[in-house]
Amino acid sequence: MDADRLQSEVVDHDARPIRDCVVGQPSTFHGLLKSVTLRPVQGAPVVEADLWDGTGQINIVFLGRRRIPGITPGRHLVIHGRPIMREGQLTMMNPRYELLAAQTD
């Protein structure tokens, strides 16, 4: 999916572009999951995903989860929460999320 199309969908979902993110401010982002991985931290399960919206990328972290149905690469979703900087990367911890229907061309 090209960046221009993703950017137009950001507006459709009342989201803000990731490039305009303000750390610590409640935010809504819409995008495409580029990757989803399980990364245990100190023995606890953690699902991490990268959401891309055509303007930037944010890392999403779900603590205490091994798997989340519907959170798969290529899926479109909307997330809500407060972004932080974690290890130099824009991150949202345990966001509320909305899974979106599969995109058709």
Protein Blocks (a to p, Z undefined) as FASTA:
>chain_A
ZZklmmmmmmmnopacfklpcehiacddddddfbdcdddeehiacddddddehjaccddd
dehiabdghiaghiacddddddddeehiacdehiacdddddddZZ
